[in-house]
Amino acid sequence: MKLCIPTLGRKGLEELVGEHFGRVPTYTIVDTESNEITVIDNKTMHMGGTGYAPDLISKAGAEVMICGGLGRRAIGLFEQSGITVYMGASGTVKDAVDMFKKGLLAKATDETACDQHAFRGEGTGDGHGHHHHD
């Protein structure tokens, strides 16, 4: 299985997980069967390129996106691309993959979407757009 993690650079398993999946400079793809690591540049519209991250990630062969949090629209775009999203990852790529393998990450749904990752104008009105789950 190929897992994709939004990352801040090109250090492979030791790279830090990026908090804003659309605006990270790179995506790290981890093949859990072959242990192959591939780092792809984020050339989507958020970074001055074209297209959306789910399309780029799908073309790279990833089946799962692991990230810290994601808004509803992005979750929908990943679902349309056939990619399952898991949220709650932090630390390094290795940490995120370990969390996924241990079942510690939440599958992303409309109910678990983070308002802080939603479009401007949405959120809880606390000035930061943070949404707390009970």
Biotite code that builds the C-alpha atoms (Angstrom):
import biotite.structure as struc

atoms = struc.array([
    struc.Atom([0.000, 0.000, 0.000], chain_id="A", res_id=1, res_name="MET", atom_name="CA", element="C"),
    struc.Atom([1.214, 3.490, -0.823], chain_id="A", res_id=2, res_name="LYS", atom_name="CA", element="C"),
    struc.Atom([0.774, 6.133, 1.851], chain_id="A", res_id=3, res_name="LEU", atom_name="CA", element="C"),
    struc.Atom([1.182, 9.855, 1.192], chain_id="A", res_id=4, res_name="CYS", atom_name="CA", element="C"),
    struc.Atom([2.205, 12.336, 3.859], chain_id="A", res_id=5, res_name="ILE", atom_name="CA", element="C"),
    struc.Atom([2.401, 16.140, 3.329], chain_id="A", res_id=6, res_name="PRO", atom_name="CA", element="C"),
    struc.Atom([5.961, 17.115, 4.219], chain_id="A", res_id=7, res_name="THR", atom_name="CA", element="C"),
    struc.Atom([8.229, 20.108, 4.711], chain_id="A", res_id=8, res_name="LEU", atom_name="CA", element="C"),
    struc.Atom([11.210, 18.799, 2.713], chain_id="A", res_id=9, res_name="GLY", atom_name="CA", element="C"),
    struc.Atom([13.071, 15.862, 1.225], chain_id="A", res_id=10, res_name="ARG", atom_name="CA", element="C"),
    struc.Atom([14.414, 13.917, 4.241], chain_id="A", res_id=11, res_name="LYS", atom_name="CA", element="C"),
    struc.Atom([12.264, 10.820, 3.681], chain_id="A", res_id=12, res_name="GLY", atom_name="CA", element="C"),
    struc.Atom([11.209, 9.066, 6.880], chain_id="A", res_id=13, res_name="LEU", atom_name="CA", element="C"),
    struc.Atom([12.921, 11.721, 9.012], chain_id="A", res_id=14, res_name="GLU", atom_name="CA", element="C"),
    struc.Atom([11.060, 14.659, 7.397], chain_id="A", res_id=15, res_name="GLU", atom_name="CA", element="C"),
    struc.Atom([8.448, 16.553, 9.418], chain_id="A", res_id=16, res_name="LEU", atom_name="CA", element="C"),
    struc.Atom([4.754, 16.256, 8.619], chain_id="A", res_id=17, res_name="VAL", atom_name="CA", element="C"),
    struc.Atom([3.427, 19.539, 7.205], chain_id="A", res_id=18, res_name="GLY", atom_name="CA", element="C"),
    struc.Atom([0.338, 21.026, 8.843], chain_id="A", res_id=19, res_name="GLU", atom_name="CA", element="C"),
    struc.Atom([-1.304, 22.532, 5.740], chain_id="A", res_id=20, res_name="HIS", atom_name="CA", element="C"),
    struc.Atom([-1.456, 19.752, 3.189], chain_id="A", res_id=21, res_name="PHE", atom_name="CA", element="C"),
    struc.Atom([-2.138, 21.997, 0.179], chain_id="A", res_id=22, res_name="GLY", atom_name="CA", element="C"),
    struc.Atom([0.711, 24.388, 0.931], chain_id="A", res_id=23, res_name="ARG", atom_name="CA", element="C"),
    struc.Atom([3.547, 22.011, 1.806], chain_id="A", res_id=24, res_name="VAL", atom_name="CA", element="C"),
    struc.Atom([6.571, 22.001, -0.510], chain_id="A", res_id=25, res_name="PRO", atom_name="CA", element="C"),
    struc.Atom([6.632, 18.205, -0.848], chain_id="A", res_id=26, res_name="THR", atom_name="CA", element="C"),
    struc.Atom([4.644, 15.013, -0.447], chain_id="A", res_id=27, res_name="TYR", atom_name="CA", element="C"),
    struc.Atom([6.407, 11.880, 0.749], chain_id="A", res_id=28, res_name="THR", atom_name="CA", element="C"),
    struc.Atom([5.076, 8.579, -0.595], chain_id="A", res_id=29, res_name="ILE", atom_name="CA", element="C"),
    struc.Atom([5.831, 5.479, 1.499], chain_id="A", res_id=30, res_name="VAL", atom_name="CA", element="C"),
    struc.Atom([5.259, 2.047, -0.039], chain_id="A", res_id=31, res_name="ASP", atom_name="CA", element="C"),
    struc.Atom([4.539, -0.193, 2.951], chain_id="A", res_id=32, res_name="THR", atom_name="CA", element="C"),
    struc.Atom([5.262, -3.371, 0.953], chain_id="A", res_id=33, res_name="GLU", atom_name="CA", element="C"),
    struc.Atom([8.589, -2.465, -0.670], chain_id="A", res_id=34, res_name="SER", atom_name="CA", element="C"),
    struc.Atom([9.626, 0.211, 1.884], chain_id="A", res_id=35, res_name="ASN", atom_name="CA", element="C"),
    struc.Atom([10.389, 2.474, -1.080], chain_id="A", res_id=36, res_name="GLU", atom_name="CA", element="C"),
    struc.Atom([10.281, 6.205, -0.291], chain_id="A", res_id=37, res_name="ILE", atom_name="CA", element="C"),
    struc.Atom([9.468, 8.742, -3.034], chain_id="A", res_id=38, res_name="THR", atom_name="CA", element="C"),
    struc.Atom([9.352, 12.503, -2.518], chain_id="A", res_id=39, res_name="VAL", atom_name="CA", element="C"),
    struc.Atom([7.357, 14.541, -5.017], chain_id="A", res_id=40, res_name="ILE", atom_name="CA", element="C"),
    struc.Atom([7.248, 18.313, -5.315], chain_id="A", res_id=41, res_name="ASP", atom_name="CA", element="C"),
    struc.Atom([3.952, 20.085, -4.703], chain_id="A", res_id=42, res_name="ASN", atom_name="CA", element="C"),
    struc.Atom([3.287, 21.706, -8.066], chain_id="A", res_id=43, res_name="LYS", atom_name="CA", element="C"),
    struc.Atom([-0.411, 22.309, -7.494], chain_id="A", res_id=44, res_name="THR", atom_name="CA", element="C"),
    struc.Atom([-2.302, 25.558, -7.826], chain_id="A", res_id=45, res_name="MET", atom_name="CA", element="C"),
    struc.Atom([-1.706, 26.347, -4.130], chain_id="A", res_id=46, res_name="HIS", atom_name="CA", element="C"),
    struc.Atom([2.004, 26.544, -4.915], chain_id="A", res_id=47, res_name="MET", atom_name="CA", element="C"),
    struc.Atom([1.738, 28.474, -8.188], chain_id="A", res_id=48, res_name="GLY", atom_name="CA", element="C"),
    struc.Atom([1.240, 25.422, -10.399], chain_id="A", res_id=49, res_name="GLY", atom_name="CA", element="C"),
    struc.Atom([-1.903, 23.755, -11.684], chain_id="A", res_id=50, res_name="THR", atom_name="CA", element="C"),
    struc.Atom([-4.423, 21.225, -10.431], chain_id="A", res_id=51, res_name="GLY", atom_name="CA", element="C"),
    struc.Atom([-5.300, 19.977, -6.981], chain_id="A", res_id=52, res_name="TYR", atom_name="CA", element="C"),
    struc.Atom([-3.247, 17.926, -4.533], chain_id="A", res_id=53, res_name="ALA", atom_name="CA", element="C"),
    struc.Atom([-5.559, 14.860, -4.707], chain_id="A", res_id=54, res_name="PRO", atom_name="CA", element="C"),
    struc.Atom([-4.912, 14.606, -8.465], chain_id="A", res_id=55, res_name="ASP", atom_name="CA", element="C"),
    struc.Atom([-1.132, 14.864, -8.017], chain_id="A", res_id=56, res_name="LEU", atom_name="CA", element="C"),
    struc.Atom([-1.160, 12.318, -5.192], chain_id="A", res_id=57, res_name="ILE", atom_name="CA", element="C"),
    struc.Atom([-3.424, 9.926, -7.095], chain_id="A", res_id=58, res_name="SER", atom_name="CA", element="C"),
    struc.Atom([-1.074, 10.043, -10.106], chain_id="A", res_id=59, res_name="LYS", atom_name="CA", element="C"),
    struc.Atom([1.774, 9.102, -7.739], chain_id="A", res_id=60, res_name="ALA", atom_name="CA", element="C"),
    struc.Atom([-0.150, 5.919, -6.898], chain_id="A", res_id=61, res_name="GLY", atom_name="CA", element="C"),
    struc.Atom([-1.025, 6.724, -3.277], chain_id="A", res_id=62, res_name="ALA", atom_name="CA", element="C"),
    struc.Atom([-4.079, 5.008, -1.831], chain_id="A", res_id=63, res_name="GLU", atom_name="CA", element="C"),
    struc.Atom([-4.041, 6.724, 1.567], chain_id="A", res_id=64, res_name="VAL", atom_name="CA", element="C"),
    struc.Atom([-3.321, 10.312, 2.642], chain_id="A", res_id=65, res_name="MET", atom_name="CA", element="C"),
    struc.Atom([-2.098, 10.751, 6.208], chain_id="A", res_id=66, res_name="ILE", atom_name="CA", element="C"),
    struc.Atom([-2.183, 14.289, 7.574], chain_id="A", res_id=67, res_name="CYS", atom_name="CA", element="C"),
    struc.Atom([-2.741, 16.372, 10.677], chain_id="A", res_id=68, res_name="GLY", atom_name="CA", element="C"),
    struc.Atom([-6.132, 17.700, 9.642], chain_id="A", res_id=69, res_name="GLY", atom_name="CA", element="C"),
    struc.Atom([-8.170, 18.506, 6.570], chain_id="A", res_id=70, res_name="LEU", atom_name="CA", element="C"),
    struc.Atom([-11.267, 20.488, 5.618], chain_id="A", res_id=71, res_name="GLY", atom_name="CA", element="C"),
    struc.Atom([-14.487, 19.039, 4.216], chain_id="A", res_id=72, res_name="ARG", atom_name="CA", element="C"),
    struc.Atom([-13.887, 20.095, 0.609], chain_id="A", res_id=73, res_name="ARG", atom_name="CA", element="C"),
    struc.Atom([-10.424, 18.525, 0.518], chain_id="A", res_id=74, res_name="ALA", atom_name="CA", element="C"),
    struc.Atom([-11.741, 15.293, 2.049], chain_id="A", res_id=75, res_name="ILE", atom_name="CA", element="C"),
    struc.Atom([-14.370, 15.185, -0.705], chain_id="A", res_id=76, res_name="GLY", atom_name="CA", element="C"),
    struc.Atom([-11.743, 15.733, -3.415], chain_id="A", res_id=77, res_name="LEU", atom_name="CA", element="C"),
    struc.Atom([-9.612, 12.914, -2.015], chain_id="A", res_id=78, res_name="PHE", atom_name="CA", element="C"),
    struc.Atom([-12.657, 10.612, -1.872], chain_id="A", res_id=79, res_name="GLU", atom_name="CA", element="C"),
    struc.Atom([-13.419, 11.418, -5.533], chain_id="A", res_id=80, res_name="GLN", atom_name="CA", element="C"),
    struc.Atom([-9.824, 10.448, -6.372], chain_id="A", res_id=81, res_name="SER", atom_name="CA", element="C"),
    struc.Atom([-10.225, 7.108, -4.566], chain_id="A", res_id=82, res_name="GLY", atom_name="CA", element="C"),
    struc.Atom([-7.854, 8.095, -1.745], chain_id="A", res_id=83, res_name="ILE", atom_name="CA", element="C"),
    struc.Atom([-8.782, 7.452, 1.894], chain_id="A", res_id=84, res_name="THR", atom_name="CA", element="C"),
    struc.Atom([-7.715, 10.172, 4.337], chain_id="A", res_id=85, res_name="VAL", atom_name="CA", element="C"),
    struc.Atom([-6.592, 9.621, 7.924], chain_id="A", res_id=86, res_name="TYR", atom_name="CA", element="C"),
    struc.Atom([-6.068, 12.557, 10.282], chain_id="A", res_id=87, res_name="MET", atom_name="CA", element="C"),
    struc.Atom([-4.184, 13.166, 13.516], chain_id="A", res_id=88, res_name="GLY", atom_name="CA", element="C"),
    struc.Atom([-0.639, 12.597, 12.263], chain_id="A", res_id=89, res_name="ALA", atom_name="CA", element="C"),
    struc.Atom([2.261, 14.598, 13.680], chain_id="A", res_id=90, res_name="SER", atom_name="CA", element="C"),
    struc.Atom([6.006, 14.400, 14.100], chain_id="A", res_id=91, res_name="GLY", atom_name="CA", element="C"),
    struc.Atom([8.061, 12.788, 11.346], chain_id="A", res_id=92, res_name="THR", atom_name="CA", element="C"),
    struc.Atom([6.955, 10.703, 8.381], chain_id="A", res_id=93, res_name="VAL", atom_name="CA", element="C"),
    struc.Atom([8.111, 7.613, 10.289], chain_id="A", res_id=94, res_name="LYS", atom_name="CA", element="C"),
    struc.Atom([5.966, 8.672, 13.280], chain_id="A", res_id=95, res_name="ASP", atom_name="CA", element="C"),
    struc.Atom([2.929, 9.202, 11.015], chain_id="A", res_id=96, res_name="ALA", atom_name="CA", element="C"),
    struc.Atom([3.350, 5.819, 9.309], chain_id="A", res_id=97, res_name="VAL", atom_name="CA", element="C"),
    struc.Atom([3.732, 4.096, 12.695], chain_id="A", res_id=98, res_name="ASP", atom_name="CA", element="C"),
    struc.Atom([0.578, 5.839, 13.972], chain_id="A", res_id=99, res_name="MET", atom_name="CA", element="C"),
    struc.Atom([-1.321, 4.660, 10.890], chain_id="A", res_id=100, res_name="PHE", atom_name="CA", element="C"),
    struc.Atom([-0.098, 1.066, 11.228], chain_id="A", res_id=101, res_name="LYS", atom_name="CA", element="C"),
    struc.Atom([-1.110, 1.019, 14.911], chain_id="A", res_id=102, res_name="LYS", atom_name="CA", element="C"),
    struc.Atom([-4.613, 2.302, 14.118], chain_id="A", res_id=103, res_name="GLY", atom_name="CA", element="C"),
    struc.Atom([-4.117, 5.560, 16.027], chain_id="A", res_id=104, res_name="LEU", atom_name="CA", element="C"),
    struc.Atom([-5.355, 7.894, 13.271], chain_id="A", res_id=105, res_name="LEU", atom_name="CA", element="C"),
    struc.Atom([-8.998, 8.831, 12.640], chain_id="A", res_id=106, res_name="ALA", atom_name="CA", element="C"),
    struc.Atom([-10.516, 8.198, 9.229], chain_id="A", res_id=107, res_name="LYS", atom_name="CA", element="C"),
    struc.Atom([-11.565, 11.553, 7.793], chain_id="A", res_id=108, res_name="ALA", atom_name="CA", element="C"),
    struc.Atom([-15.282, 12.205, 7.331], chain_id="A", res_id=109, res_name="THR", atom_name="CA", element="C"),
    struc.Atom([-17.456, 15.310, 7.115], chain_id="A", res_id=110, res_name="ASP", atom_name="CA", element="C"),
    struc.Atom([-17.974, 14.984, 10.858], chain_id="A", res_id=111, res_name="GLU", atom_name="CA", element="C"),
    struc.Atom([-14.241, 14.839, 11.654], chain_id="A", res_id=112, res_name="THR", atom_name="CA", element="C"),
    struc.Atom([-13.218, 17.583, 9.206], chain_id="A", res_id=113, res_name="ALA", atom_name="CA", element="C"),
    struc.Atom([-11.298, 20.446, 10.785], chain_id="A", res_id=114, res_name="CYS", atom_name="CA", element="C"),
    struc.Atom([-12.817, 23.884, 10.457], chain_id="A", res_id=115, res_name="ASP", atom_name="CA", element="C"),
    struc.Atom([-9.334, 25.379, 10.768], chain_id="A", res_id=116, res_name="GLN", atom_name="CA", element="C"),
    struc.Atom([-8.605, 23.844, 7.355], chain_id="A", res_id=117, res_name="HIS", atom_name="CA", element="C"),
    struc.Atom([-11.837, 25.088, 5.791], chain_id="A", res_id=118, res_name="ALA", atom_name="CA", element="C"),
    struc.Atom([-12.281, 28.029, 3.474], chain_id="A", res_id=119, res_name="PHE", atom_name="CA", element="C"),
    struc.Atom([-11.988, 31.513, 4.921], chain_id="A", res_id=120, res_name="ARG", atom_name="CA", element="C"),
    struc.Atom([-15.220, 32.690, 6.467], chain_id="A", res_id=121, res_name="GLY", atom_name="CA", element="C"),
    struc.Atom([-15.937, 29.324, 8.040], chain_id="A", res_id=122, res_name="GLU", atom_name="CA", element="C"),
    struc.Atom([-14.934, 28.289, 11.527], chain_id="A", res_id=123, res_name="GLY", atom_name="CA", element="C"),
    struc.Atom([-16.089, 28.762, 15.066], chain_id="A", res_id=124, res_name="THR", atom_name="CA", element="C"),
    struc.Atom([-15.614, 32.512, 15.328], chain_id="A", res_id=125, res_name="GLY", atom_name="CA", element="C"),
    struc.Atom([-12.775, 32.309, 17.854], chain_id="A", res_id=126, res_name="ASP", atom_name="CA", element="C"),
    struc.Atom([-10.481, 34.200, 15.504], chain_id="A", res_id=127, res_name="GLY", atom_name="CA", element="C"),
    struc.Atom([-8.442, 31.115, 14.729], chain_id="A", res_id=128, res_name="HIS", atom_name="CA", element="C"),
    struc.Atom([-11.123, 28.930, 13.142], chain_id="A", res_id=129, res_name="GLY", atom_name="CA", element="C"),
    struc.Atom([-10.243, 26.041, 15.447], chain_id="A", res_id=130, res_name="HIS", atom_name="CA", element="C"),
    struc.Atom([-12.800, 23.321, 15.910], chain_id="A", res_id=131, res_name="HIS", atom_name="CA", element="C"),
    struc.Atom([-12.663, 21.114, 18.961], chain_id="A", res_id=132, res_name="HIS", atom_name="CA", element="C"),
    struc.Atom([-13.977, 17.566, 18.875], chain_id="A", res_id=133, res_name="HIS", atom_name="CA", element="C"),
    struc.Atom([-15.632, 16.057, 21.931], chain_id="A", res_id=134, res_name="ASP", atom_name="CA", element="C"),
])
